[in-house]
């Protein structure tokens, strides 16, 4: 229940509930995060400047971790994933 983990040297702060259409539209708005964990919500809701901002943030060193659902996901569909080029 503490903000400081016992064996870590940095403060960890979770920001749950971010939605693709609520992300900043410039990479500078994401600069306060070192890792974004995407575990639910469809990628097709990420559009235009928000997708560009996320791509720019990753290219500048941000870490995007994606937890793919077992079924019915759009991450591997290039037509519906605006950040498809970031995937391995």
PyMOL Python script that loads the backbone (N, CA, C, O; Angstrom):
from pymol import cmd

cmd.read_pdbstr("""\
ATOM      1  N   UNK A   1       0.793  -1.206   0.000  1.00  0.00           N
ATOM      2  CA  UNK A   1       0.000   0.000   0.000  1.00  0.00           C
ATOM      3  C   UNK A   1       0.832   1.265   0.000  1.00  0.00           C
ATOM      4  O   UNK A   1       0.283   2.355   0.165  1.00  0.00           O
ATOM      5  N   UNK A   2       2.146   1.156  -0.180  1.00  0.00           N
ATOM      6  CA  UNK A   2       2.994   2.343  -0.178  1.00  0.00           C
ATOM      7  C   UNK A   2       3.382   2.717  -1.606  1.00  0.00           C
ATOM      8  O   UNK A   2       3.432   1.862  -2.491  1.00  0.00           O
ATOM      9  N   UNK A   3       3.654   3.991  -1.817  1.00  0.00           N
ATOM     10  CA  UNK A   3       4.070   4.449  -3.144  1.00  0.00           C
ATOM     11  C   UNK A   3       5.486   3.994  -3.470  1.00  0.00           C
ATOM     12  O   UNK A   3       5.828   3.822  -4.640  1.00  0.00           O
ATOM     13  N   UNK A   4       6.318   3.796  -2.438  1.00  0.00           N
ATOM     14  CA  UNK A   4       7.691   3.346  -2.646  1.00  0.00           C
ATOM     15  C   UNK A   4       7.756   1.849  -2.455  1.00  0.00           C
ATOM     16  O   UNK A   4       7.429   1.350  -1.378  1.00  0.00           O
ATOM     17  N   UNK A   5       8.168   1.128  -3.466  1.00  0.00           N
ATOM     18  CA  UNK A   5       8.343  -0.313  -3.347  1.00  0.00           C
ATOM     19  C   UNK A   5       9.604  -0.586  -2.524  1.00  0.00           C
ATOM     20  O   UNK A   5      10.571   0.174  -2.581  1.00  0.00           O
ATOM     21  N   UNK A   6       9.580  -1.654  -1.778  1.00  0.00           N
ATOM     22  CA  UNK A   6      10.670  -1.948  -0.854  1.00  0.00           C
ATOM     23  C   UNK A   6      12.029  -2.084  -1.546  1.00  0.00           C
ATOM     24  O   UNK A   6      13.040  -1.638  -1.005  1.00  0.00           O
ATOM     25  N   UNK A   7      12.064  -2.686  -2.718  1.00  0.00           N
ATOM     26  CA  UNK A   7      13.329  -2.966  -3.394  1.00  0.00           C
ATOM     27  C   UNK A   7      13.551  -2.110  -4.643  1.00  0.00           C
ATOM     28  O   UNK A   7      14.394  -2.443  -5.475  1.00  0.00           O
ATOM     29  N   UNK A   8      12.826  -1.045  -4.778  1.00  0.00           N
ATOM     30  CA  UNK A   8      12.987  -0.171  -5.941  1.00  0.00           C
ATOM     31  C   UNK A   8      13.559   1.162  -5.495  1.00  0.00           C
ATOM     32  O   UNK A   8      13.412   1.549  -4.336  1.00  0.00           O
ATOM     33  N   UNK A   9      14.198   1.850  -6.390  1.00  0.00           N
ATOM     34  CA  UNK A   9      14.788   3.136  -6.060  1.00  0.00           C
ATOM     35  C   UNK A   9      14.000   4.315  -6.635  1.00  0.00           C
ATOM     36  O   UNK A   9      14.426   5.464  -6.516  1.00  0.00           O
ATOM     37  N   UNK A  10      12.872   4.037  -7.248  1.00  0.00           N
ATOM     38  CA  UNK A  10      12.063   5.105  -7.831  1.00  0.00           C
ATOM     39  C   UNK A  10      10.621   4.993  -7.364  1.00  0.00           C
ATOM     40  O   UNK A  10      10.134   3.904  -7.059  1.00  0.00           O
ATOM     41  N   UNK A  11       9.956   6.120  -7.312  1.00  0.00           N
ATOM     42  CA  UNK A  11       8.549   6.166  -6.976  1.00  0.00           C
ATOM     43  C   UNK A  11       7.735   5.568  -8.124  1.00  0.00           C
ATOM     44  O   UNK A  11       7.965   5.899  -9.288  1.00  0.00           O
ATOM     45  N   UNK A  12       6.804   4.706  -7.806  1.00  0.00           N
ATOM     46  CA  UNK A  12       5.929   4.109  -8.812  1.00  0.00           C
ATOM     47  C   UNK A  12       4.526   4.658  -8.594  1.00  0.00           C
ATOM     48  O   UNK A  12       3.957   4.521  -7.511  1.00  0.00           O
ATOM     49  N   UNK A  13       3.983   5.270  -9.616  1.00  0.00           N
ATOM     50  CA  UNK A  13       2.641   5.812  -9.523  1.00  0.00           C
ATOM     51  C   UNK A  13       1.814   5.258 -10.676  1.00  0.00           C
ATOM     52  O   UNK A  13       2.156   5.447 -11.844  1.00  0.00           O
ATOM     53  N   UNK A  14       0.736   4.582 -10.346  1.00  0.00           N
ATOM     54  CA  UNK A  14      -0.152   4.022 -11.363  1.00  0.00           C
ATOM     55  C   UNK A  14      -1.232   5.037 -11.704  1.00  0.00           C
ATOM     56  O   UNK A  14      -1.777   5.708 -10.827  1.00  0.00           O
ATOM     57  N   UNK A  15      -1.531   5.136 -12.993  1.00  0.00           N
ATOM     58  CA  UNK A  15      -2.590   6.018 -13.463  1.00  0.00           C
ATOM     59  C   UNK A  15      -3.566   5.152 -14.256  1.00  0.00           C
ATOM     60  O   UNK A  15      -3.471   5.075 -15.481  1.00  0.00           O
ATOM     61  N   UNK A  16      -4.502   4.501 -13.570  1.00  0.00           N
ATOM     62  CA  UNK A  16      -5.427   3.608 -14.272  1.00  0.00           C
ATOM     63  C   UNK A  16      -6.532   4.379 -14.998  1.00  0.00           C
ATOM     64  O   UNK A  16      -6.836   5.527 -14.675  1.00  0.00           O
ATOM     65  N   UNK A  17      -7.112   3.714 -15.978  1.00  0.00           N
ATOM     66  CA  UNK A  17      -8.304   4.245 -16.628  1.00  0.00           C
ATOM     67  C   UNK A  17      -8.072   5.177 -17.796  1.00  0.00           C
ATOM     68  O   UNK A  17      -9.028   5.782 -18.283  1.00  0.00           O
ATOM     69  N   UNK A  18      -6.839   5.322 -18.271  1.00  0.00           N
ATOM     70  CA  UNK A  18      -6.623   6.146 -19.461  1.00  0.00           C
ATOM     71  C   UNK A  18      -7.253   5.456 -20.662  1.00  0.00           C
ATOM     72  O   UNK A  18      -7.127   4.243 -20.831  1.00  0.00           O
ATOM     73  N   UNK A  19      -7.921   6.225 -21.479  1.00  0.00           N
ATOM     74  CA  UNK A  19      -8.567   5.679 -22.675  1.00  0.00           C
ATOM     75  C   UNK A  19      -7.863   6.234 -23.907  1.00  0.00           C
ATOM     76  O   UNK A  19      -7.329   7.342 -23.865  1.00  0.00           O
ATOM     77  N   UNK A  20      -7.855   5.473 -25.010  1.00  0.00           N
ATOM     78  CA  UNK A  20      -7.147   5.916 -26.218  1.00  0.00           C
ATOM     79  C   UNK A  20      -7.571   7.304 -26.698  1.00  0.00           C
ATOM     80  O   UNK A  20      -6.732   8.087 -27.142  1.00  0.00           O
ATOM     81  N   UNK A  21      -8.844   7.608 -26.614  1.00  0.00           N
ATOM     82  CA  UNK A  21      -9.310   8.908 -27.100  1.00  0.00           C
ATOM     83  C   UNK A  21      -9.100  10.029 -26.080  1.00  0.00           C
ATOM     84  O   UNK A  21      -9.471  11.174 -26.338  1.00  0.00           O
ATOM     85  N   UNK A  22      -8.505   9.708 -24.918  1.00  0.00           N
ATOM     86  CA  UNK A  22      -8.197  10.710 -23.900  1.00  0.00           C
ATOM     87  C   UNK A  22      -6.700  10.952 -23.759  1.00  0.00           C
ATOM     88  O   UNK A  22      -6.283  11.790 -22.959  1.00  0.00           O
ATOM     89  N   UNK A  23      -5.881  10.226 -24.531  1.00  0.00           N
ATOM     90  CA  UNK A  23      -4.436  10.422 -24.476  1.00  0.00           C
ATOM     91  C   UNK A  23      -4.072  11.796 -25.035  1.00  0.00           C
ATOM     92  O   UNK A  23      -4.818  12.343 -25.848  1.00  0.00           O
ATOM     93  N   UNK A  24      -2.950  12.358 -24.619  1.00  0.00           N
ATOM     94  CA  UNK A  24      -2.521  13.648 -25.170  1.00  0.00           C
ATOM     95  C   UNK A  24      -2.284  13.566 -26.672  1.00  0.00           C
ATOM     96  O   UNK A  24      -1.966  12.503 -27.205  1.00  0.00           O
ATOM     97  N   UNK A  25      -2.442  14.696 -27.346  1.00  0.00           N
ATOM     98  CA  UNK A  25      -2.258  14.709 -28.791  1.00  0.00           C
ATOM     99  C   UNK A  25      -0.857  15.158 -29.207  1.00  0.00           C
ATOM    100  O   UNK A  25      -0.596  15.365 -30.392  1.00  0.00           O
ATOM    101  N   UNK A  26       0.041  15.308 -28.239  1.00  0.00           N
ATOM    102  CA  UNK A  26       1.449  15.616 -28.495  1.00  0.00           C
ATOM    103  C   UNK A  26       2.297  14.740 -27.588  1.00  0.00           C
ATOM    104  O   UNK A  26       1.883  14.413 -26.476  1.00  0.00           O
ATOM    105  N   UNK A  27       3.489  14.354 -28.057  1.00  0.00           N
ATOM    106  CA  UNK A  27       4.336  13.447 -27.279  1.00  0.00           C
ATOM    107  C   UNK A  27       4.745  14.052 -25.944  1.00  0.00           C
ATOM    108  O   UNK A  27       4.980  13.319 -24.983  1.00  0.00           O
ATOM    109  N   UNK A  28       4.835  15.380 -25.868  1.00  0.00           N
ATOM    110  CA  UNK A  28       5.238  16.025 -24.624  1.00  0.00           C
ATOM    111  C   UNK A  28       4.254  15.732 -23.491  1.00  0.00           C
ATOM    112  O   UNK A  28       4.636  15.703 -22.321  1.00  0.00           O
ATOM    113  N   UNK A  29       3.005  15.518 -23.842  1.00  0.00           N
ATOM    114  CA  UNK A  29       2.006  15.193 -22.830  1.00  0.00           C
ATOM    115  C   UNK A  29       2.205  13.813 -22.227  1.00  0.00           C
ATOM    116  O   UNK A  29       1.700  13.537 -21.139  1.00  0.00           O
ATOM    117  N   UNK A  30       2.932  12.945 -22.917  1.00  0.00           N
ATOM    118  CA  UNK A  30       3.226  11.595 -22.422  1.00  0.00           C
ATOM    119  C   UNK A  30       4.598  11.516 -21.765  1.00  0.00           C
ATOM    120  O   UNK A  30       4.958  10.475 -21.215  1.00  0.00           O
ATOM    121  N   UNK A  31       5.358  12.587 -21.813  1.00  0.00           N
ATOM    122  CA  UNK A  31       6.732  12.575 -21.341  1.00  0.00           C
ATOM    123  C   UNK A  31       6.860  12.280 -19.848  1.00  0.00           C
ATOM    124  O   UNK A  31       7.924  11.854 -19.399  1.00  0.00           O
ATOM    125  N   UNK A  32       5.820  12.494 -19.084  1.00  0.00           N
ATOM    126  CA  UNK A  32       5.883  12.226 -17.642  1.00  0.00           C
ATOM    127  C   UNK A  32       5.800  10.729 -17.338  1.00  0.00           C
ATOM    128  O   UNK A  32       6.033  10.316 -16.202  1.00  0.00           O
ATOM    129  N   UNK A  33       5.474   9.925 -18.329  1.00  0.00           N
ATOM    130  CA  UNK A  33       5.389   8.473 -18.147  1.00  0.00           C
ATOM    131  C   UNK A  33       6.643   7.804 -18.707  1.00  0.00           C
ATOM    132  O   UNK A  33       7.149   8.200 -19.757  1.00  0.00           O
ATOM    133  N   UNK A  34       7.135   6.802 -18.009  1.00  0.00           N
ATOM    134  CA  UNK A  34       8.246   6.036 -18.560  1.00  0.00           C
ATOM    135  C   UNK A  34       7.735   4.756 -19.214  1.00  0.00           C
ATOM    136  O   UNK A  34       8.362   4.232 -20.134  1.00  0.00           O
ATOM    137  N   UNK A  35       6.586   4.250 -18.735  1.00  0.00           N
ATOM    138  CA  UNK A  35       5.986   3.026 -19.279  1.00  0.00           C
ATOM    139  C   UNK A  35       4.483   3.232 -19.382  1.00  0.00           C
ATOM    140  O   UNK A  35       3.854   3.753 -18.461  1.00  0.00           O
ATOM    141  N   UNK A  36       3.918   2.824 -20.496  1.00  0.00           N
ATOM    142  CA  UNK A  36       2.463   2.742 -20.639  1.00  0.00           C
ATOM    143  C   UNK A  36       2.134   1.280 -20.867  1.00  0.00           C
ATOM    144  O   UNK A  36       2.630   0.663 -21.809  1.00  0.00           O
ATOM    145  N   UNK A  37       1.303   0.733 -20.010  1.00  0.00           N
ATOM    146  CA  UNK A  37       0.847  -0.653 -20.114  1.00  0.00           C
ATOM    147  C   UNK A  37      -0.567  -0.627 -20.668  1.00  0.00           C
ATOM    148  O   UNK A  37      -1.490  -0.141 -20.014  1.00  0.00           O
ATOM    149  N   UNK A  38      -0.731  -1.149 -21.866  1.00  0.00           N
ATOM    150  CA  UNK A  38      -2.043  -1.174 -22.522  1.00  0.00           C
ATOM    151  C   UNK A  38      -2.597  -2.578 -22.347  1.00  0.00           C
ATOM    152  O   UNK A  38      -2.135  -3.518 -22.995  1.00  0.00           O
ATOM    153  N   UNK A  39      -3.589  -2.723 -21.470  1.00  0.00           N
ATOM    154  CA  UNK A  39      -4.113  -4.063 -21.191  1.00  0.00           C
ATOM    155  C   UNK A  39      -5.563  -4.244 -21.602  1.00  0.00           C
ATOM    156  O   UNK A  39      -6.032  -5.378 -21.700  1.00  0.00           O
ATOM    157  N   UNK A  40      -6.279  -3.169 -21.843  1.00  0.00           N
ATOM    158  CA  UNK A  40      -7.639  -3.305 -22.368  1.00  0.00           C
ATOM    159  C   UNK A  40      -7.994  -2.051 -23.158  1.00  0.00           C
ATOM    160  O   UNK A  40      -7.345  -1.013 -23.025  1.00  0.00           O
ATOM    161  N   UNK A  41      -9.001  -2.160 -23.955  1.00  0.00           N
ATOM    162  CA  UNK A  41      -9.361  -1.072 -24.851  1.00  0.00           C
ATOM    163  C   UNK A  41      -8.816  -1.350 -26.239  1.00  0.00           C
ATOM    164  O   UNK A  41      -7.676  -1.788 -26.395  1.00  0.00           O
ATOM    165  N   UNK A  42      -9.619  -1.099 -27.218  1.00  0.00           N
ATOM    166  CA  UNK A  42      -9.229  -1.400 -28.594  1.00  0.00           C
ATOM    167  C   UNK A  42      -8.360  -0.300 -29.188  1.00  0.00           C
ATOM    168  O   UNK A  42      -8.588   0.886 -28.951  1.00  0.00           O
ATOM    169  N   UNK A  43      -7.381  -0.703 -29.946  1.00  0.00           N
ATOM    170  CA  UNK A  43      -6.436   0.223 -30.555  1.00  0.00           C
ATOM    171  C   UNK A  43      -7.087   1.056 -31.658  1.00  0.00           C
ATOM    172  O   UNK A  43      -6.573   2.121 -32.001  1.00  0.00           O
ATOM    173  N   UNK A  44      -8.189   0.603 -32.213  1.00  0.00           N
ATOM    174  CA  UNK A  44      -8.827   1.373 -33.286  1.00  0.00           C
ATOM    175  C   UNK A  44      -9.458   2.668 -32.773  1.00  0.00           C
ATOM    176  O   UNK A  44      -9.886   3.498 -33.576  1.00  0.00           O
ATOM    177  N   UNK A  45      -9.525   2.857 -31.460  1.00  0.00           N
ATOM    178  CA  UNK A  45     -10.022   4.111 -30.878  1.00  0.00           C
ATOM    179  C   UNK A  45      -8.926   5.177 -30.850  1.00  0.00           C
ATOM    180  O   UNK A  45      -9.204   6.352 -30.611  1.00  0.00           O
ATOM    181  N   UNK A  46      -7.695   4.769 -31.093  1.00  0.00           N
ATOM    182  CA  UNK A  46      -6.564   5.683 -31.132  1.00  0.00           C
ATOM    183  C   UNK A  46      -6.462   6.236 -32.551  1.00  0.00           C
ATOM    184  O   UNK A  46      -6.222   5.480 -33.493  1.00  0.00           O
ATOM    185  N   UNK A  47      -6.636   7.513 -32.709  1.00  0.00           N
ATOM    186  CA  UNK A  47      -6.690   8.109 -34.048  1.00  0.00           C
ATOM    187  C   UNK A  47      -5.801   9.341 -34.165  1.00  0.00           C
ATOM    188  O   UNK A  47      -5.470   9.988 -33.172  1.00  0.00           O
ATOM    189  N   UNK A  48      -5.431   9.644 -35.379  1.00  0.00           N
ATOM    190  CA  UNK A  48      -4.785  10.899 -35.753  1.00  0.00           C
ATOM    191  C   UNK A  48      -3.618  11.334 -34.907  1.00  0.00           C
ATOM    192  O   UNK A  48      -2.626  10.616 -34.775  1.00  0.00           O
ATOM    193  N   UNK A  49      -3.738  12.525 -34.327  1.00  0.00           N
ATOM    194  CA  UNK A  49      -2.650  13.129 -33.576  1.00  0.00           C
ATOM    195  C   UNK A  49      -2.297  12.341 -32.321  1.00  0.00           C
ATOM    196  O   UNK A  49      -1.144  12.353 -31.891  1.00  0.00           O
ATOM    197  N   UNK A  50      -3.269  11.659 -31.730  1.00  0.00           N
ATOM    198  CA  UNK A  50      -2.995  10.860 -30.539  1.00  0.00           C
ATOM    199  C   UNK A  50      -2.118   9.651 -30.891  1.00  0.00           C
ATOM    200  O   UNK A  50      -1.218   9.294 -30.130  1.00  0.00           O
ATOM    201  N   UNK A  51      -2.374   9.035 -32.020  1.00  0.00           N
ATOM    202  CA  UNK A  51      -1.544   7.923 -32.484  1.00  0.00           C
ATOM    203  C   UNK A  51      -0.142   8.423 -32.807  1.00  0.00           C
ATOM    204  O   UNK A  51       0.845   7.771 -32.465  1.00  0.00           O
ATOM    205  N   UNK A  52      -0.049   9.571 -33.459  1.00  0.00           N
ATOM    206  CA  UNK A  52       1.263  10.156 -33.771  1.00  0.00           C
ATOM    207  C   UNK A  52       2.030  10.505 -32.501  1.00  0.00           C
ATOM    208  O   UNK A  52       3.243  10.308 -32.431  1.00  0.00           O
ATOM    209  N   UNK A  53       1.325  11.021 -31.496  1.00  0.00           N
ATOM    210  CA  UNK A  53       1.967  11.371 -30.225  1.00  0.00           C
ATOM    211  C   UNK A  53       2.524  10.128 -29.539  1.00  0.00           C
ATOM    212  O   UNK A  53       3.642  10.153 -29.024  1.00  0.00           O
ATOM    213  N   UNK A  54       1.756   9.050 -29.528  1.00  0.00           N
ATOM    214  CA  UNK A  54       2.215   7.806 -28.902  1.00  0.00           C
ATOM    215  C   UNK A  54       3.419   7.238 -29.662  1.00  0.00           C
ATOM    216  O   UNK A  54       4.387   6.793 -29.045  1.00  0.00           O
ATOM    217  N   UNK A  55       3.361   7.252 -30.978  1.00  0.00           N
ATOM    218  CA  UNK A  55       4.475   6.775 -31.807  1.00  0.00           C
ATOM    219  C   UNK A  55       5.734   7.612 -31.533  1.00  0.00           C
ATOM    220  O   UNK A  55       6.820   7.060 -31.361  1.00  0.00           O
ATOM    221  N   UNK A  56       5.587   8.925 -31.494  1.00  0.00           N
ATOM    222  CA  UNK A  56       6.706   9.817 -31.215  1.00  0.00           C
ATOM    223  C   UNK A  56       7.296   9.563 -29.835  1.00  0.00           C
ATOM    224  O   UNK A  56       8.516   9.545 -29.671  1.00  0.00           O
ATOM    225  N   UNK A  57       6.431   9.366 -28.844  1.00  0.00           N
ATOM    226  CA  UNK A  57       6.864   9.098 -27.475  1.00  0.00           C
ATOM    227  C   UNK A  57       7.690   7.813 -27.413  1.00  0.00           C
ATOM    228  O   UNK A  57       8.722   7.770 -26.745  1.00  0.00           O
ATOM    229  N   UNK A  58       7.234   6.763 -28.113  1.00  0.00           N
ATOM    230  CA  UNK A  58       7.995   5.502 -28.158  1.00  0.00           C
ATOM    231  C   UNK A  58       9.328   5.721 -28.854  1.00  0.00           C
ATOM    232  O   UNK A  58      10.355   5.238 -28.376  1.00  0.00           O
ATOM    233  N   UNK A  59       9.334   6.431 -29.963  1.00  0.00           N
ATOM    234  CA  UNK A  59      10.580   6.698 -30.689  1.00  0.00           C
ATOM    235  C   UNK A  59      11.572   7.521 -29.869  1.00  0.00           C
ATOM    236  O   UNK A  59      12.775   7.463 -30.121  1.00  0.00           O
ATOM    237  N   UNK A  60      11.089   8.275 -28.904  1.00  0.00           N
ATOM    238  CA  UNK A  60      11.946   9.093 -28.039  1.00  0.00           C
ATOM    239  C   UNK A  60      12.342   8.363 -26.761  1.00  0.00           C
ATOM    240  O   UNK A  60      12.976   8.949 -25.883  1.00  0.00           O
ATOM    241  N   UNK A  61      11.970   7.074 -26.649  1.00  0.00           N
ATOM    242  CA  UNK A  61      12.429   6.286 -25.511  1.00  0.00           C
ATOM    243  C   UNK A  61      11.356   5.788 -24.572  1.00  0.00           C
ATOM    244  O   UNK A  61      11.669   5.078 -23.617  1.00  0.00           O
ATOM    245  N   UNK A  62      10.098   6.134 -24.808  1.00  0.00           N
ATOM    246  CA  UNK A  62       9.014   5.633 -23.968  1.00  0.00           C
ATOM    247  C   UNK A  62       8.807   4.139 -24.191  1.00  0.00           C
ATOM    248  O   UNK A  62       9.078   3.625 -25.276  1.00  0.00           O
ATOM    249  N   UNK A  63       8.333   3.456 -23.179  1.00  0.00           N
ATOM    250  CA  UNK A  63       8.124   2.009 -23.264  1.00  0.00           C
ATOM    251  C   UNK A  63       6.623   1.711 -23.312  1.00  0.00           C
ATOM    252  O   UNK A  63       5.888   2.023 -22.374  1.00  0.00           O
ATOM    253  N   UNK A  64       6.184   1.110 -24.408  1.00  0.00           N
ATOM    254  CA  UNK A  64       4.791   0.718 -24.580  1.00  0.00           C
ATOM    255  C   UNK A  64       4.706  -0.795 -24.444  1.00  0.00           C
ATOM    256  O   UNK A  64       5.278  -1.536 -25.244  1.00  0.00           O
ATOM    257  N   UNK A  65       3.980  -1.247 -23.414  1.00  0.00           N
ATOM    258  CA  UNK A  65       3.790  -2.675 -23.168  1.00  0.00           C
ATOM    259  C   UNK A  65       2.340  -2.995 -23.498  1.00  0.00           C
ATOM    260  O   UNK A  65       1.421  -2.386 -22.949  1.00  0.00           O
ATOM    261  N   UNK A  66       2.140  -3.955 -24.401  1.00  0.00           N
ATOM    262  CA  UNK A  66       0.791  -4.304 -24.855  1.00  0.00           C
ATOM    263  C   UNK A  66       0.470  -5.722 -24.414  1.00  0.00           C
ATOM    264  O   UNK A  66       1.213  -6.658 -24.708  1.00  0.00           O
ATOM    265  N   UNK A  67      -0.643  -5.873 -23.708  1.00  0.00           N
ATOM    266  CA  UNK A  67      -1.136  -7.194 -23.312  1.00  0.00           C
ATOM    267  C   UNK A  67      -2.247  -7.555 -24.297  1.00  0.00           C
ATOM    268  O   UNK A  67      -3.345  -7.002 -24.245  1.00  0.00           O
ATOM    269  N   UNK A  68      -1.941  -8.494 -25.194  1.00  0.00           N
ATOM    270  CA  UNK A  68      -2.918  -8.861 -26.226  1.00  0.00           C
ATOM    271  C   UNK A  68      -3.979  -9.783 -25.653  1.00  0.00           C
ATOM    272  O   UNK A  68      -3.661 -10.728 -24.930  1.00  0.00           O
ATOM    273  N   UNK A  69      -5.249  -9.513 -25.974  1.00  0.00           N
ATOM    274  CA  UNK A  69      -6.302 -10.428 -25.553  1.00  0.00           C
ATOM    275  C   UNK A  69      -6.221 -11.737 -26.339  1.00  0.00           C
ATOM    276  O   UNK A  69      -5.665 -11.784 -27.437  1.00  0.00           O
ATOM    277  N   UNK A  70      -6.776 -12.783 -25.765  1.00  0.00           N
ATOM    278  CA  UNK A  70      -6.707 -14.102 -26.405  1.00  0.00           C
ATOM    279  C   UNK A  70      -7.490 -14.144 -27.716  1.00  0.00           C
ATOM    280  O   UNK A  70      -7.061 -14.792 -28.671  1.00  0.00           O
ATOM    281  N   UNK A  71      -8.618 -13.468 -27.769  1.00  0.00           N
ATOM    282  CA  UNK A  71      -9.454 -13.476 -28.972  1.00  0.00           C
ATOM    283  C   UNK A  71      -9.959 -12.069 -29.260  1.00  0.00           C
ATOM    284  O   UNK A  71      -9.926 -11.191 -28.399  1.00  0.00           O
ATOM    285  N   UNK A  72     -10.416 -11.879 -30.464  1.00  0.00           N
ATOM    286  CA  UNK A  72     -11.073 -10.646 -30.876  1.00  0.00           C
ATOM    287  C   UNK A  72     -10.224  -9.407 -30.611  1.00  0.00           C
ATOM    288  O   UNK A  72     -10.654  -8.493 -29.907  1.00  0.00           O
ATOM    289  N   UNK A  73      -9.035  -9.380 -31.168  1.00  0.00           N
ATOM    290  CA  UNK A  73      -8.178  -8.216 -30.995  1.00  0.00           C
ATOM    291  C   UNK A  73      -7.809  -7.647 -32.355  1.00  0.00           C
ATOM    292  O   UNK A  73      -7.763  -8.366 -33.353  1.00  0.00           O
ATOM    293  N   UNK A  74      -7.550  -6.350 -32.379  1.00  0.00           N
ATOM    294  CA  UNK A  74      -7.265  -5.649 -33.625  1.00  0.00           C
ATOM    295  C   UNK A  74      -5.799  -5.228 -33.766  1.00  0.00           C
ATOM    296  O   UNK A  74      -5.440  -4.563 -34.738  1.00  0.00           O
ATOM    297  N   UNK A  75      -4.961  -5.604 -32.817  1.00  0.00           N
ATOM    298  CA  UNK A  75      -3.578  -5.157 -32.834  1.00  0.00           C
ATOM    299  C   UNK A  75      -2.811  -5.644 -34.058  1.00  0.00           C
ATOM    300  O   UNK A  75      -1.942  -4.929 -34.556  1.00  0.00           O
ATOM    301  N   UNK A  76      -3.108  -6.837 -34.552  1.00  0.00           N
ATOM    302  CA  UNK A  76      -2.366  -7.382 -35.685  1.00  0.00           C
ATOM    303  C   UNK A  76      -3.011  -7.068 -37.031  1.00  0.00           C
ATOM    304  O   UNK A  76      -2.561  -7.562 -38.064  1.00  0.00           O
ATOM    305  N   UNK A  77      -4.047  -6.263 -37.025  1.00  0.00           N
ATOM    306  CA  UNK A  77      -4.729  -5.858 -38.246  1.00  0.00           C
ATOM    307  C   UNK A  77      -4.226  -4.474 -38.647  1.00  0.00           C
ATOM    308  O   UNK A  77      -4.575  -3.475 -38.017  1.00  0.00           O
ATOM    309  N   UNK A  78      -3.420  -4.419 -39.678  1.00  0.00           N
ATOM    310  CA  UNK A  78      -2.792  -3.158 -40.083  1.00  0.00           C
ATOM    311  C   UNK A  78      -3.813  -2.082 -40.441  1.00  0.00           C
ATOM    312  O   UNK A  78      -3.570  -0.899 -40.201  1.00  0.00           O
ATOM    313  N   UNK A  79      -4.937  -2.470 -41.003  1.00  0.00           N
ATOM    314  CA  UNK A  79      -5.954  -1.495 -41.414  1.00  0.00           C
ATOM    315  C   UNK A  79      -6.612  -0.799 -40.228  1.00  0.00           C
ATOM    316  O   UNK A  79      -7.017   0.358 -40.347  1.00  0.00           O
ATOM    317  N   UNK A  80      -6.727  -1.471 -39.092  1.00  0.00           N
ATOM    318  CA  UNK A  80      -7.424  -0.872 -37.951  1.00  0.00           C
ATOM    319  C   UNK A  80      -6.492  -0.458 -36.815  1.00  0.00           C
ATOM    320  O   UNK A  80      -6.959   0.035 -35.788  1.00  0.00           O
ATOM    321  N   UNK A  81      -5.184  -0.647 -36.980  1.00  0.00           N
ATOM    322  CA  UNK A  81      -4.232  -0.302 -35.938  1.00  0.00           C
ATOM    323  C   UNK A  81      -3.348   0.858 -36.414  1.00  0.00           C
ATOM    324  O   UNK A  81      -2.460   0.642 -37.239  1.00  0.00           O
ATOM    325  N   UNK A  82      -3.564   2.067 -35.921  1.00  0.00           N
ATOM    326  CA  UNK A  82      -2.791   3.207 -36.400  1.00  0.00           C
ATOM    327  C   UNK A  82      -1.321   3.206 -35.949  1.00  0.00           C
ATOM    328  O   UNK A  82      -0.519   3.983 -36.465  1.00  0.00           O
ATOM    329  N   UNK A  83      -0.968   2.344 -34.997  1.00  0.00           N
ATOM    330  CA  UNK A  83       0.434   2.235 -34.563  1.00  0.00           C
ATOM    331  C   UNK A  83       0.996   0.859 -34.885  1.00  0.00           C
ATOM    332  O   UNK A  83       1.874   0.358 -34.184  1.00  0.00           O
ATOM    333  N   UNK A  84       0.488   0.258 -35.941  1.00  0.00           N
ATOM    334  CA  UNK A  84       0.917  -1.084 -36.371  1.00  0.00           C
ATOM    335  C   UNK A  84       2.432  -1.140 -36.606  1.00  0.00           C
ATOM    336  O   UNK A  84       3.064  -2.163 -36.341  1.00  0.00           O
ATOM    337  N   UNK A  85       3.003  -0.057 -37.097  1.00  0.00           N
ATOM    338  CA  UNK A  85       4.430  -0.027 -37.406  1.00  0.00           C
ATOM    339  C   UNK A  85       5.319  -0.134 -36.164  1.00  0.00           C
ATOM    340  O   UNK A  85       6.520  -0.373 -36.294  1.00  0.00           O
ATOM    341  N   UNK A  86       4.763   0.036 -34.977  1.00  0.00           N
ATOM    342  CA  UNK A  86       5.538  -0.117 -33.749  1.00  0.00           C
ATOM    343  C   UNK A  86       5.647  -1.552 -33.288  1.00  0.00           C
ATOM    344  O   UNK A  86       6.485  -1.875 -32.445  1.00  0.00           O
ATOM    345  N   UNK A  87       4.803  -2.422 -33.836  1.00  0.00           N
ATOM    346  CA  UNK A  87       4.796  -3.819 -33.397  1.00  0.00           C
ATOM    347  C   UNK A  87       5.946  -4.597 -34.030  1.00  0.00           C
ATOM    348  O   UNK A  87       6.354  -4.320 -35.158  1.00  0.00           O
ATOM    349  N   UNK A  88       6.466  -5.583 -33.276  1.00  0.00           N
ATOM    350  CA  UNK A  88       7.558  -6.391 -33.833  1.00  0.00           C
ATOM    351  C   UNK A  88       7.076  -7.298 -34.957  1.00  0.00           C
ATOM    352  O   UNK A  88       7.870  -8.042 -35.533  1.00  0.00           O
TER     353      UNK A  88
END
""", "prot")
cmd.dss("prot")
cmd.show_as("cartoon", "prot")
cmd.util.cbc("prot")
cmd.orient("prot")
